[in-house]
Structure formats: structure tokens, C-alpha cells
Amino acid sequence: MTFKELKNKIKEEQKELAKVIRKGKFYRKPGNRTDMTDEEKRRYLSYDGSVDIDHLRSSYRHTHIMYCDFFNHTPYDKIETNPRPNNLANGYILSDLRKKWESEIDEDVRNRS
């Protein structure tokens, strides 16, 4: 996969994840849950019946941070300005994303940069 193909693939995944998160936010109100399918119930509802999209939001955030760094070479302090000390990005997740994306790029493309 080329650098540009990977960039477009990740961008599309982010768009889809954003749609899922938006729909999850819609289901926070109990009145909006009447028409939920079984798949949506499995995706959005936790065991106590509340909507839990925090893990999706965290995934989106970390992917966005690494996308900006990996493809646009934007420094972290430009991506997130003044994050709360208890809400810093997880370096382990970011490094895993970088390794995964680097492994998906063709070897000849990696060796050129």
C-alpha cells in the first residue's frame, strides 16, 4: 500500500467512526432508543442499559493525533493545546498505531523516506 492510499484509508475509517459516534450520542436519550436494532444495541449500550461511546471517542482521538503526526508531521502541542493532566494521550496506543501504519506501507516506499 502506498503512503497516499494508507492516508485515504485511515481518513475514511475516521469518517465512519465519526458517524458511529454521532449516532451513539443520539442514542443517549432514552426516547431515541425505541427504534434501535439488535446490532446497534450491542454496539452502543453497556450492561446497565446506558450508552457508552467513550471507548469510540478515545479511539477517534488517538487515531486523529497519530494521523496528524504521521501524515502531516504536526507536533503534538499543535494538535492538542493544553490538555488536562489527567487526559493526556496514551503514548502506548500512539506508538502501536504508528507501528501498524508503518507496517502497512510498502517496503520500497518506506525505504525512500
N, C-alpha and C positions, 0 to 999 in steps of 0.2 A: 504494500500500500504506500502511496506517495504521501508526502507531508501535507499537501493540499487536500487529498482525499480523506486523510485522517481528520484534518481540521473540519471539513464539511460534515463528516460522520458524527463527530462529537457535538458540533453545533446543532445538528438535527436531533441528537439524543437530548440535548439540553432543552430544545423547544418542546419535545414530547414530555419531558419531566416537568416543565413549567405548566403544561396543560393539566397534567395529573395533579399537581399541587393546587392549581386554581380550582379544580373540581373538588378536591378534598376540602378546601376552605369553604366551598359552597355547602358541603355536607355537614359542616359544624353545627348548623341549626337543625334541631330535630325535625322541624317541619319539612325540611328539604330531603329527608331520608326516606320518604314514603315510596318513591319510585326506584330505589336502589336495586341493582341486580345482585345476584349472589357473588359475582366476581368483584363488584365494587365494594360489597360488604367485607369481603376478605381483604381487600387492598386497604381500605380506609378505617375500618372500625377495629378498635382494640377489644380485649376480652371483656372489659367493663361496659362496652357499648359506646364509648366516646370516640371521636375522630382523632386519629393520631397520625399527623403528617410530619412530625419533627424529624424523623429519620430521612424523609424525602427532601426536606428543606436543607438538612445538613449535607446530604449528598450533592444537591444542586450547588450549594455554596462552595464546597471543596472542589468540585469539578470546575466551577467558574474561576476560582482563584488559580487553579493549575492551568486552565485554558489560557488565561491572560498571561501568565508567566511563560508557559511553554511555547505558545504560538506568537504572542505579541511582545515578549520579553519585558513585560511590565513588572516593575518591582512590587513586592507585597505591600509596602507602605502607600503606594499609589492606588492599589486595588481596594484596600480597606484602610480608611483613615480612623485612627483612634478606636479600635475595637475594645470592648470591655475586657479587663484582665481575665475574667472567668469565661470569656467567649472567644478565645484565640483559636485560630485554625489549627487542626491536628496535623502536625508535621509528618506523622507516620502515614496518614491517609494521602497526603500530598505526594510523598515520595513513592508510595505504591502506584498512584495514578501516573506519575512521570515514568516509572519503570515499565508499566503496562503499555503506555503510549509509545515509548521508545522501542519496545519490542515489536510493535505492530508496523513500524516504518521499515520499509525495505532496507536491507543492509547496505546496498550501494548508495542510497540516499543518505543514510546515517554517516557513512564514511566521508562524504563530500563536505559536511559541515564541521 
